[in-house]
Amino acid sequence: MKKEVNPKETARTQAFELWMKAPNPMVTFFKTIDVTRLVNVSKRKGMKFNMLLDYCIGRAAASIKEFYLLPVGEQLMQYDSIAVNTIVKNKMGEVSSCDILYLEDLDEFNRQYLKNTTQVAETCQDLDLSDNCMVIGTSAIVHTEIDGAVGMYSGIFNNPFLIWGRYKKKWFRDYLPISFQFHHTQMDGAHAGRFLANLQEEINRLKN
């Protein structure tokens, strides 16, 4: 569920005034994440790597209140739930967009992920939860190692967005460079930094 809120009644009052009219209000952070545990859990439990990463992204964002606000058009909207978007290769060989509602239970999130991505792949129709959820966008370029990427600011979609490629092996560890783009009205650098730190912690907490 979403509703319009008065920016002056939130902690984002000054940010709303400063950044809503800015030519490019997006900020991008780059961080290399240790995904060794993610890789191990994926192999041992037979779960998809990207599903596990999407789950950890949702979990890392859920405790930060700024993720429940989003500038939409000229309004500030408040949500009561978070979803993580994933890009799906459909049966026509093209790509479709699929939103996954964040659920705290990993097994339930996994079941929803498999159901939704299968549906989108078969129907070639996007699954959009943005009317009810604050959606975190993601894009995985899994066949290429990249050091980072900056997303395009369209002026239409202000959602936070993560991009990653293939993880890299170094000695006995696995590392994944990630870029995180966010609208400065929604959050400040400190909030984004806390989210990325949370992401690493959530990955480290995954149970084998």
N, C-alpha and C positions, 0 to 999 in steps of 0.2 A: 504494500500500500504506500502511496506517496501523497504528499500535500504541500501546498505552497506555504512558506513561512516568511515572516518579516525579517529581513537580514539584521535589522536593528535589535531584534530580540534574540540574536544568536551571538556566538563568539566571533563570527566572521564579518561583523559590521564593517570594520575598516578595510578588510581585504576585498569585500564586495565593492566598496566605493573606489578602491584603487585599481582593481584588476578587471572588472566586468567590461570596461570600455577600452582596455588595452589592446593594441593591434595583435599581439601574440602573448596571451596570458599563461601559456603552457611552460612548464619547467621539466627538464629531464635529468634524472640521476642515473648513474651507472654503478653497478656493484657486482662483484664476483662472489657467487654463493657456493659454499661447499655442499654438494649434493650427494656425497658418498652414501649417507644413510638412505636417501631417497632411492638411489640405484639399487642398494641391497634389498630394501623392502620390496621394491618392484619385482626383483628377481625371485625372492623367496615366497612372496604371496601371489605372484602371477598377476599383479595389478599394473596397469599402464603408468608409465613414468609421468606423462603429462597430466593424468588424472590426479595422481598424488601431489604434483606441484600445484595444480588448480585448487585442490583441497587445502594445502598449506597457505596459499594466497588468501583464500577466503577466511581461514582461521586467523591469519596474521592481521587482517583488516578488521575483523569483527569486534575487536576490543578498542578500536580507535574511533571516537564519535564523529570525527570529520568525514569518515567514509560514508556516513548516512546522510550527508548533505551533498547536493550537486547543483551547480548553476545550469539551468535549462532555459534557453532563450534569454530573456531578461529577468527571469525569476530565479529564486533560490528554492529548491525543492528538498523536502525531508522524507526519508524512507525508513521503514522499520525492518528491512531485510536486505541482504546482499546476495548477488549472484556473480558467478565468474563465467565469462564468455570464452568459448573455445572455437577454433576454426576446424571444420570437418571437410574431408574430401568426400564428395558425394558420388553416387553411382554413375554420374555422367562425366566424372573425371574433373569436375570443377570444384569450387569451394563454397561451402555454406556456413552460416553463423549459427551457433548453438549456445544458449544461455543455460547455466546450471545453477540452480538455487543452492546457496551454501547451507549445508547441514552439518551440525557438530559431529554426528556419528559418521565415521569414515566408511563403514560398510554400506550405510544408507546413501551416502553421497556417491559411492562407487556404483551402486545399483542405478541411481538416477542418472549418473553420467553415461553409463552404458546404454540405458534405455533411450535417453534423449539423443545421443550422438548417432545411435543406430537408426532412430526415426528420421533424423535430419538427413543422414546419408541416403536412405531409401526414398524419401519423398522429395529431396532436393529443395525443401522449403525451410527457411530460417525459423528458428525457435527463439522468440523475443520476449524477455520478461521485464523489459525496461519500464513498463507501465506500473509495475509493482515493486521492483527491486532496483537498488543502485548497482549497476552492472560494472564490474571490473573487466576491461577488455584484455585479451591476450592474443599473441601471435607467435607460433613456434615454427621456426625454420629449421626443422630437425635434421636435414641432410647436409647442413652447412655449419661450420664453426664460425661464429661472428664475435667480434669484441663489443658490439653494441649497435643500437639503431635508434634514430630519432623519429618518432611518429609524426605524421602530417597533421597540422592543425587546420581543420576544415571550417571552424566557426559554427559547426552544427553539433558535433558530438564533443562534449566536454569531459567525458568519462575518463577516469584513470586507466592507464594502459601499460601493459608489460610486454616486452618482446625478448625472445631468447632463441638461440640456435641449438646446435648439438653440444652436449657437455664435453669437457676436455679432461683427459687423464694426465695426471702428474704424479709420478711415483705410485703410491698406493691410494691416492685420493682422486675424487671426481669433482670438477669445478665447472660452474655454469655462469658465464657473464650474462647479466640481465640489465635491461634498461627499463626504467620506470618513469612514465610521463604523467603529469598531473596538472590540473588547473589551479592556479594560485589562489583563486577565490575559494576553492574547496579546502585547501590545506596549505600550510607553510612547510618550509624545508625540514623543520624539526619533526613534524608529523610524518613526512615521507621517510625521513631517516629512521624514525621509530618503527614504521611499517616494515622496512627492509631488515631491520634488526630482528623484529618479531618473526619475519619469514625464515630467517636462519634458525631461530630458536625452535620454531614449529617443525622444521625439517629435522632438527636434532632430536626432537621429542618423539618422532614416529617410532612406534613399537615394531620390532622385528617379528 
